[in-house]
Amino acid sequence: MAHPKSKISKQRKRKRRTHKKVKPQQINICKVTNEAHLYHHAYYHNGDLYYKGVMVVEEEGILEL
């Protein structure tokens, strides 16, 4: 099995890891419902489920597209 020939210093290790950061999530505002939601995620508005501005699921049942 391969193993390092010498120890990697803390400074080298930390320099390499500086680029791994968490990015803030992008929030979109729907033009139809004016509801803020995450990109590529369905969201509820008044009990109905919307995705990309189109109602997918009503409060009572599923709509056919």
PyMOL Python script that loads the backbone (N, CA, C, O; Angstrom):
from pymol import cmd

cmd.read_pdbstr("""\
ATOM      1  N   MET A   1       0.829  -1.183   0.000  1.00  0.00           N
ATOM      2  CA  MET A   1       0.000   0.000   0.000  1.00  0.00           C
ATOM      3  C   MET A   1       0.878   1.253   0.000  1.00  0.00           C
ATOM      4  O   MET A   1       1.922   1.288   0.652  1.00  0.00           O
ATOM      5  N   ALA A   2       0.452   2.265  -0.726  1.00  0.00           N
ATOM      6  CA  ALA A   2       1.225   3.500  -0.796  1.00  0.00           C
ATOM      7  C   ALA A   2       1.067   4.309   0.481  1.00  0.00           C
ATOM      8  O   ALA A   2      -0.003   4.343   1.088  1.00  0.00           O
ATOM      9  N   HIS A   3       2.145   4.953   0.871  1.00  0.00           N
ATOM     10  CA  HIS A   3       2.104   5.831   2.035  1.00  0.00           C
ATOM     11  C   HIS A   3       3.076   6.978   1.794  1.00  0.00           C
ATOM     12  O   HIS A   3       4.029   6.826   1.030  1.00  0.00           O
ATOM     13  N   PRO A   4       2.849   8.129   2.437  1.00  0.00           N
ATOM     14  CA  PRO A   4       3.715   9.281   2.192  1.00  0.00           C
ATOM     15  C   PRO A   4       5.134   9.038   2.691  1.00  0.00           C
ATOM     16  O   PRO A   4       5.344   8.404   3.725  1.00  0.00           O
ATOM     17  N   LYS A   5       6.093   9.548   1.944  1.00  0.00           N
ATOM     18  CA  LYS A   5       7.499   9.372   2.319  1.00  0.00           C
ATOM     19  C   LYS A   5       7.865  10.253   3.506  1.00  0.00           C
ATOM     20  O   LYS A   5       8.699   9.889   4.335  1.00  0.00           O
ATOM     21  N   SER A   6       7.226  11.417   3.573  1.00  0.00           N
ATOM     22  CA  SER A   6       7.479  12.311   4.708  1.00  0.00           C
ATOM     23  C   SER A   6       6.176  12.973   5.137  1.00  0.00           C
ATOM     24  O   SER A   6       5.200  13.015   4.389  1.00  0.00           O
ATOM     25  N   LYS A   7       6.190  13.484   6.352  1.00  0.00           N
ATOM     26  CA  LYS A   7       4.990  14.105   6.922  1.00  0.00           C
ATOM     27  C   LYS A   7       4.695  15.432   6.209  1.00  0.00           C
ATOM     28  O   LYS A   7       5.605  16.210   5.923  1.00  0.00           O
ATOM     29  N   ILE A   8       3.427  15.674   5.932  1.00  0.00           N
ATOM     30  CA  ILE A   8       3.015  16.954   5.359  1.00  0.00           C
ATOM     31  C   ILE A   8       2.738  17.898   6.518  1.00  0.00           C
ATOM     32  O   ILE A   8       1.987  17.564   7.434  1.00  0.00           O
ATOM     33  N   SER A   9       3.346  19.073   6.475  1.00  0.00           N
ATOM     34  CA  SER A   9       3.215  20.016   7.577  1.00  0.00           C
ATOM     35  C   SER A   9       1.793  20.545   7.685  1.00  0.00           C
ATOM     36  O   SER A   9       1.020  20.477   6.730  1.00  0.00           O
ATOM     37  N   LYS A  10       1.458  21.067   8.846  1.00  0.00           N
ATOM     38  CA  LYS A  10       0.128  21.642   9.077  1.00  0.00           C
ATOM     39  C   LYS A  10      -0.129  22.808   8.133  1.00  0.00           C
ATOM     40  O   LYS A  10      -1.243  22.998   7.645  1.00  0.00           O
ATOM     41  N   GLN A  11       0.926  23.589   7.885  1.00  0.00           N
ATOM     42  CA  GLN A  11       0.765  24.749   7.023  1.00  0.00           C
ATOM     43  C   GLN A  11       0.421  24.331   5.589  1.00  0.00           C
ATOM     44  O   GLN A  11      -0.469  24.924   4.979  1.00  0.00           O
ATOM     45  N   ARG A  12       1.104  23.325   5.042  1.00  0.00           N
ATOM     46  CA  ARG A  12       0.809  22.846   3.690  1.00  0.00           C
ATOM     47  C   ARG A  12      -0.591  22.265   3.603  1.00  0.00           C
ATOM     48  O   ARG A  12      -1.305  22.479   2.623  1.00  0.00           O
ATOM     49  N   LYS A  13      -0.972  21.539   4.622  1.00  0.00           N
ATOM     50  CA  LYS A  13      -2.295  20.916   4.646  1.00  0.00           C
ATOM     51  C   LYS A  13      -3.381  21.985   4.675  1.00  0.00           C
ATOM     52  O   LYS A  13      -4.377  21.885   3.959  1.00  0.00           O
ATOM     53  N   ARG A  14      -3.191  22.988   5.487  1.00  0.00           N
ATOM     54  CA  ARG A  14      -4.197  24.048   5.620  1.00  0.00           C
ATOM     55  C   ARG A  14      -4.263  24.932   4.381  1.00  0.00           C
ATOM     56  O   ARG A  14      -5.338  25.424   4.038  1.00  0.00           O
ATOM     57  N   LYS A  15      -3.131  25.147   3.699  1.00  0.00           N
ATOM     58  CA  LYS A  15      -3.136  25.917   2.454  1.00  0.00           C
ATOM     59  C   LYS A  15      -3.978  25.226   1.395  1.00  0.00           C
ATOM     60  O   LYS A  15      -4.716  25.877   0.655  1.00  0.00           O
ATOM     61  N   ARG A  16      -3.867  23.914   1.327  1.00  0.00           N
ATOM     62  CA  ARG A  16      -4.604  23.146   0.340  1.00  0.00           C
ATOM     63  C   ARG A  16      -6.101  23.195   0.618  1.00  0.00           C
ATOM     64  O   ARG A  16      -6.906  23.163  -0.314  1.00  0.00           O
ATOM     65  N   ARG A  17      -6.475  23.270   1.867  1.00  0.00           N
ATOM     66  CA  ARG A  17      -7.883  23.226   2.254  1.00  0.00           C
ATOM     67  C   ARG A  17      -8.565  24.595   2.258  1.00  0.00           C
ATOM     68  O   ARG A  17      -9.756  24.673   2.562  1.00  0.00           O
ATOM     69  N   THR A  18      -7.861  25.662   1.937  1.00  0.00           N
ATOM     70  CA  THR A  18      -8.471  27.000   1.987  1.00  0.00           C
ATOM     71  C   THR A  18      -9.533  27.187   0.915  1.00  0.00           C
ATOM     72  O   THR A  18     -10.401  28.049   1.051  1.00  0.00           O
ATOM     73  N   HIS A  19      -9.477  26.385  -0.161  1.00  0.00           N
ATOM     74  CA  HIS A  19     -10.420  26.568  -1.260  1.00  0.00           C
ATOM     75  C   HIS A  19     -11.732  25.832  -1.036  1.00  0.00           C
ATOM     76  O   HIS A  19     -12.679  26.022  -1.799  1.00  0.00           O
ATOM     77  N   LYS A  20     -11.808  25.003  -0.015  1.00  0.00           N
ATOM     78  CA  LYS A  20     -13.026  24.241   0.257  1.00  0.00           C
ATOM     79  C   LYS A  20     -13.920  25.061   1.180  1.00  0.00           C
ATOM     80  O   LYS A  20     -13.803  24.983   2.403  1.00  0.00           O
ATOM     81  N   LYS A  21     -14.800  25.835   0.594  1.00  0.00           N
ATOM     82  CA  LYS A  21     -15.682  26.700   1.377  1.00  0.00           C
ATOM     83  C   LYS A  21     -17.129  26.414   1.026  1.00  0.00           C
ATOM     84  O   LYS A  21     -17.427  25.952  -0.075  1.00  0.00           O
ATOM     85  N   VAL A  22     -18.009  26.684   1.942  1.00  0.00           N
ATOM     86  CA  VAL A  22     -19.435  26.531   1.697  1.00  0.00           C
ATOM     87  C   VAL A  22     -19.945  27.819   1.066  1.00  0.00           C
ATOM     88  O   VAL A  22     -19.700  28.913   1.576  1.00  0.00           O
ATOM     89  N   LYS A  23     -20.662  27.676  -0.059  1.00  0.00           N
ATOM     90  CA  LYS A  23     -21.220  28.843  -0.739  1.00  0.00           C
ATOM     91  C   LYS A  23     -22.633  29.096  -0.226  1.00  0.00           C
ATOM     92  O   LYS A  23     -23.335  28.147   0.123  1.00  0.00           O
ATOM     93  N   PRO A  24     -23.067  30.358  -0.172  1.00  0.00           N
ATOM     94  CA  PRO A  24     -24.447  30.627   0.250  1.00  0.00           C
ATOM     95  C   PRO A  24     -25.431  30.099  -0.790  1.00  0.00           C
ATOM     96  O   PRO A  24     -25.152  30.113  -1.989  1.00  0.00           O
ATOM     97  N   GLN A  25     -26.578  29.637  -0.318  1.00  0.00           N
ATOM     98  CA  GLN A  25     -27.585  29.101  -1.219  1.00  0.00           C
ATOM     99  C   GLN A  25     -28.243  30.231  -2.005  1.00  0.00           C
ATOM    100  O   GLN A  25     -28.484  31.317  -1.476  1.00  0.00           O
ATOM    101  N   GLN A  26     -28.529  29.956  -3.274  1.00  0.00           N
ATOM    102  CA  GLN A  26     -29.159  30.962  -4.122  1.00  0.00           C
ATOM    103  C   GLN A  26     -30.667  30.927  -3.926  1.00  0.00           C
ATOM    104  O   GLN A  26     -31.283  29.861  -3.933  1.00  0.00           O
ATOM    105  N   ILE A  27     -31.245  32.098  -3.754  1.00  0.00           N
ATOM    106  CA  ILE A  27     -32.682  32.206  -3.525  1.00  0.00           C
ATOM    107  C   ILE A  27     -33.310  32.914  -4.713  1.00  0.00           C
ATOM    108  O   ILE A  27     -32.806  33.932  -5.186  1.00  0.00           O
ATOM    109  N   ASN A  28     -34.404  32.366  -5.183  1.00  0.00           N
ATOM    110  CA  ASN A  28     -35.134  32.905  -6.321  1.00  0.00           C
ATOM    111  C   ASN A  28     -36.505  33.367  -5.845  1.00  0.00           C
ATOM    112  O   ASN A  28     -37.049  32.809  -4.892  1.00  0.00           O
ATOM    113  N   ILE A  29     -37.067  34.379  -6.498  1.00  0.00           N
ATOM    114  CA  ILE A  29     -38.423  34.832  -6.199  1.00  0.00           C
ATOM    115  C   ILE A  29     -39.291  34.498  -7.408  1.00  0.00           C
ATOM    116  O   ILE A  29     -39.015  34.936  -8.525  1.00  0.00           O
ATOM    117  N   CYS A  30     -40.332  33.728  -7.172  1.00  0.00           N
ATOM    118  CA  CYS A  30     -41.230  33.285  -8.244  1.00  0.00           C
ATOM    119  C   CYS A  30     -42.000  34.487  -8.789  1.00  0.00           C
ATOM    120  O   CYS A  30     -42.495  35.322  -8.032  1.00  0.00           O
ATOM    121  N   LYS A  31     -42.090  34.554 -10.108  1.00  0.00           N
ATOM    122  CA  LYS A  31     -42.818  35.653 -10.750  1.00  0.00           C
ATOM    123  C   LYS A  31     -44.325  35.475 -10.641  1.00  0.00           C
ATOM    124  O   LYS A  31     -45.073  36.449 -10.724  1.00  0.00           O
ATOM    125  N   VAL A  32     -44.778  34.230 -10.454  1.00  0.00           N
ATOM    126  CA  VAL A  32     -46.214  33.948 -10.387  1.00  0.00           C
ATOM    127  C   VAL A  32     -46.748  34.200  -8.976  1.00  0.00           C
ATOM    128  O   VAL A  32     -47.762  34.876  -8.804  1.00  0.00           O
ATOM    129  N   THR A  33     -46.052  33.647  -7.953  1.00  0.00           N
ATOM    130  CA  THR A  33     -46.560  33.713  -6.583  1.00  0.00           C
ATOM    131  C   THR A  33     -45.830  34.711  -5.695  1.00  0.00           C
ATOM    132  O   THR A  33     -46.258  34.955  -4.567  1.00  0.00           O
ATOM    133  N   ASN A  34     -44.732  35.296  -6.181  1.00  0.00           N
ATOM    134  CA  ASN A  34     -43.882  36.201  -5.394  1.00  0.00           C
ATOM    135  C   ASN A  34     -43.375  35.540  -4.116  1.00  0.00           C
ATOM    136  O   ASN A  34     -43.191  36.205  -3.097  1.00  0.00           O
ATOM    137  N   GLU A  35     -43.152  34.237  -4.174  1.00  0.00           N
ATOM    138  CA  GLU A  35     -42.665  33.456  -3.032  1.00  0.00           C
ATOM    139  C   GLU A  35     -41.163  33.236  -3.199  1.00  0.00           C
ATOM    140  O   GLU A  35     -40.709  32.874  -4.284  1.00  0.00           O
ATOM    141  N   ALA A  36     -40.389  33.452  -2.135  1.00  0.00           N
ATOM    142  CA  ALA A  36     -38.952  33.181  -2.162  1.00  0.00           C
ATOM    143  C   ALA A  36     -38.724  31.695  -1.942  1.00  0.00           C
ATOM    144  O   ALA A  36     -39.322  31.093  -1.051  1.00  0.00           O
ATOM    145  N   HIS A  37     -37.846  31.099  -2.768  1.00  0.00           N
ATOM    146  CA  HIS A  37     -37.549  29.664  -2.651  1.00  0.00           C
ATOM    147  C   HIS A  37     -36.151  29.393  -3.186  1.00  0.00           C
ATOM    148  O   HIS A  37     -35.552  30.248  -3.839  1.00  0.00           O
ATOM    149  N   LEU A  38     -35.636  28.206  -2.909  1.00  0.00           N
ATOM    150  CA  LEU A  38     -34.329  27.804  -3.407  1.00  0.00           C
ATOM    151  C   LEU A  38     -34.444  27.392  -4.875  1.00  0.00           C
ATOM    152  O   LEU A  38     -35.473  26.873  -5.306  1.00  0.00           O
ATOM    153  N   TYR A  39     -33.376  27.630  -5.635  1.00  0.00           N
ATOM    154  CA  TYR A  39     -33.340  27.212  -7.030  1.00  0.00           C
ATOM    155  C   TYR A  39     -33.504  25.702  -7.135  1.00  0.00           C
ATOM    156  O   TYR A  39     -32.984  24.963  -6.299  1.00  0.00           O
ATOM    157  N   HIS A  40     -34.218  25.240  -8.149  1.00  0.00           N
ATOM    158  CA  HIS A  40     -34.416  23.824  -8.455  1.00  0.00           C
ATOM    159  C   HIS A  40     -35.098  23.068  -7.323  1.00  0.00           C
ATOM    160  O   HIS A  40     -34.870  21.869  -7.161  1.00  0.00           O
ATOM    161  N   HIS A  41     -35.930  23.745  -6.537  1.00  0.00           N
ATOM    162  CA  HIS A  41     -36.681  23.102  -5.470  1.00  0.00           C
ATOM    163  C   HIS A  41     -38.153  23.493  -5.586  1.00  0.00           C
ATOM    164  O   HIS A  41     -38.482  24.635  -5.910  1.00  0.00           O
ATOM    165  N   ALA A  42     -39.013  22.547  -5.321  1.00  0.00           N
ATOM    166  CA  ALA A  42     -40.444  22.846  -5.273  1.00  0.00           C
ATOM    167  C   ALA A  42     -40.743  23.567  -3.961  1.00  0.00           C
ATOM    168  O   ALA A  42     -40.003  23.422  -2.987  1.00  0.00           O
ATOM    169  N   TYR A  43     -41.822  24.341  -3.936  1.00  0.00           N
ATOM    170  CA  TYR A  43     -42.159  25.113  -2.736  1.00  0.00           C
ATOM    171  C   TYR A  43     -43.678  25.192  -2.590  1.00  0.00           C
ATOM    172  O   TYR A  43     -44.419  25.103  -3.570  1.00  0.00           O
ATOM    173  N   TYR A  44     -44.120  25.361  -1.349  1.00  0.00           N
ATOM    174  CA  TYR A  44     -45.553  25.469  -1.046  1.00  0.00           C
ATOM    175  C   TYR A  44     -45.965  26.929  -0.993  1.00  0.00           C
ATOM    176  O   TYR A  44     -45.229  27.780  -0.491  1.00  0.00           O
ATOM    177  N   HIS A  45     -47.143  27.206  -1.515  1.00  0.00           N
ATOM    178  CA  HIS A  45     -47.742  28.537  -1.439  1.00  0.00           C
ATOM    179  C   HIS A  45     -49.245  28.335  -1.262  1.00  0.00           C
ATOM    180  O   HIS A  45     -49.914  27.818  -2.156  1.00  0.00           O
ATOM    181  N   ASN A  46     -49.767  28.737  -0.123  1.00  0.00           N
ATOM    182  CA  ASN A  46     -51.184  28.568   0.234  1.00  0.00           C
ATOM    183  C   ASN A  46     -51.641  27.105   0.116  1.00  0.00           C
ATOM    184  O   ASN A  46     -52.747  26.828  -0.349  1.00  0.00           O
ATOM    185  N   GLY A  47     -50.786  26.189   0.537  1.00  0.00           N
ATOM    186  CA  GLY A  47     -51.140  24.767   0.535  1.00  0.00           C
ATOM    187  C   GLY A  47     -50.927  24.057  -0.790  1.00  0.00           C
ATOM    188  O   GLY A  47     -51.056  22.834  -0.850  1.00  0.00           O
ATOM    189  N   ASP A  48     -50.606  24.781  -1.853  1.00  0.00           N
ATOM    190  CA  ASP A  48     -50.364  24.177  -3.165  1.00  0.00           C
ATOM    191  C   ASP A  48     -48.855  24.087  -3.400  1.00  0.00           C
ATOM    192  O   ASP A  48     -48.096  24.944  -2.946  1.00  0.00           O
ATOM    193  N   LEU A  49     -48.434  23.050  -4.107  1.00  0.00           N
ATOM    194  CA  LEU A  49     -47.020  22.836  -4.392  1.00  0.00           C
ATOM    195  C   LEU A  49     -46.699  23.364  -5.779  1.00  0.00           C
ATOM    196  O   LEU A  49     -47.339  22.971  -6.755  1.00  0.00           O
ATOM    197  N   TYR A  50     -45.704  24.260  -5.878  1.00  0.00           N
ATOM    198  CA  TYR A  50     -45.293  24.866  -7.137  1.00  0.00           C
ATOM    199  C   TYR A  50     -43.868  24.449  -7.461  1.00  0.00           C
ATOM    200  O   TYR A  50     -43.049  24.233  -6.567  1.00  0.00           O
ATOM    201  N   TYR A  51     -43.581  24.337  -8.773  1.00  0.00           N
ATOM    202  CA  TYR A  51     -42.228  24.106  -9.248  1.00  0.00           C
ATOM    203  C   TYR A  51     -42.068  24.844 -10.567  1.00  0.00           C
ATOM    204  O   TYR A  51     -42.828  24.613 -11.508  1.00  0.00           O
ATOM    205  N   LYS A  52     -41.085  25.730 -10.640  1.00  0.00           N
ATOM    206  CA  LYS A  52     -40.832  26.564 -11.820  1.00  0.00           C
ATOM    207  C   LYS A  52     -42.053  27.395 -12.202  1.00  0.00           C
ATOM    208  O   LYS A  52     -42.310  27.596 -13.389  1.00  0.00           O
ATOM    209  N   GLY A  53     -42.803  27.877 -11.225  1.00  0.00           N
ATOM    210  CA  GLY A  53     -43.947  28.732 -11.470  1.00  0.00           C
ATOM    211  C   GLY A  53     -45.210  28.010 -11.892  1.00  0.00           C
ATOM    212  O   GLY A  53     -46.216  28.652 -12.197  1.00  0.00           O
ATOM    213  N   VAL A  54     -45.176  26.677 -11.915  1.00  0.00           N
ATOM    214  CA  VAL A  54     -46.339  25.890 -12.327  1.00  0.00           C
ATOM    215  C   VAL A  54     -46.835  25.099 -11.130  1.00  0.00           C
ATOM    216  O   VAL A  54     -46.042  24.486 -10.415  1.00  0.00           O
ATOM    217  N   MET A  55     -48.162  25.110 -10.903  1.00  0.00           N
ATOM    218  CA  MET A  55     -48.727  24.348  -9.798  1.00  0.00           C
ATOM    219  C   MET A  55     -48.627  22.859 -10.131  1.00  0.00           C
ATOM    220  O   MET A  55     -49.142  22.414 -11.157  1.00  0.00           O
ATOM    221  N   VAL A  56     -47.972  22.099  -9.274  1.00  0.00           N
ATOM    222  CA  VAL A  56     -47.759  20.670  -9.501  1.00  0.00           C
ATOM    223  C   VAL A  56     -48.777  19.853  -8.720  1.00  0.00           C
ATOM    224  O   VAL A  56     -49.366  18.913  -9.254  1.00  0.00           O
ATOM    225  N   VAL A  57     -48.986  20.213  -7.451  1.00  0.00           N
ATOM    226  CA  VAL A  57     -49.907  19.475  -6.593  1.00  0.00           C
ATOM    227  C   VAL A  57     -50.844  20.463  -5.925  1.00  0.00           C
ATOM    228  O   VAL A  57     -50.410  21.423  -5.288  1.00  0.00           O
ATOM    229  N   GLU A  58     -52.144  20.212  -6.082  1.00  0.00           N
ATOM    230  CA  GLU A  58     -53.123  21.037  -5.385  1.00  0.00           C
ATOM    231  C   GLU A  58     -53.229  20.549  -3.948  1.00  0.00           C
ATOM    232  O   GLU A  58     -52.665  19.516  -3.586  1.00  0.00           O
ATOM    233  N   GLU A  59     -53.959  21.308  -3.135  1.00  0.00           N
ATOM    234  CA  GLU A  59     -54.145  20.958  -1.738  1.00  0.00           C
ATOM    235  C   GLU A  59     -54.885  19.630  -1.582  1.00  0.00           C
ATOM    236  O   GLU A  59     -54.642  18.892  -0.627  1.00  0.00           O
ATOM    237  N   GLU A  60     -55.781  19.324  -2.511  1.00  0.00           N
ATOM    238  CA  GLU A  60     -56.614  18.125  -2.398  1.00  0.00           C
ATOM    239  C   GLU A  60     -56.034  16.921  -3.130  1.00  0.00           C
ATOM    240  O   GLU A  60     -56.217  15.795  -2.668  1.00  0.00           O
ATOM    241  N   GLY A  61     -55.351  17.106  -4.238  1.00  0.00           N
ATOM    242  CA  GLY A  61     -54.840  15.973  -5.023  1.00  0.00           C
ATOM    243  C   GLY A  61     -53.799  16.402  -6.027  1.00  0.00           C
ATOM    244  O   GLY A  61     -53.326  17.538  -5.997  1.00  0.00           O
ATOM    245  N   ILE A  62     -53.438  15.490  -6.924  1.00  0.00           N
ATOM    246  CA  ILE A  62     -52.389  15.728  -7.909  1.00  0.00           C
ATOM    247  C   ILE A  62     -53.002  16.203  -9.226  1.00  0.00           C
ATOM    248  O   ILE A  62     -54.009  15.662  -9.684  1.00  0.00           O
ATOM    249  N   LEU A  63     -52.387  17.214  -9.823  1.00  0.00           N
ATOM    250  CA  LEU A  63     -52.808  17.701 -11.143  1.00  0.00           C
ATOM    251  C   LEU A  63     -52.064  16.913 -12.225  1.00  0.00           C
ATOM    252  O   LEU A  63     -50.929  16.488 -12.011  1.00  0.00           O
ATOM    253  N   GLU A  64     -52.690  16.720 -13.368  1.00  0.00           N
ATOM    254  CA  GLU A  64     -52.013  16.085 -14.496  1.00  0.00           C
ATOM    255  C   GLU A  64     -51.508  17.187 -15.419  1.00  0.00           C
ATOM    256  O   GLU A  64     -52.242  18.112 -15.767  1.00  0.00           O
ATOM    257  N   LEU A  65     -50.255  17.072 -15.804  1.00  0.00           N
ATOM    258  CA  LEU A  65     -49.667  18.089 -16.687  1.00  0.00           C
ATOM    259  C   LEU A  65     -49.685  17.645 -18.122  1.00  0.00           C
ATOM    260  O   LEU A  65     -49.230  18.378 -19.000  1.00  0.00           O
TER     261      LEU A  65
END
""", "prot")
cmd.dss("prot")
cmd.show_as("cartoon", "prot")
cmd.util.cbc("prot")
cmd.orient("prot")
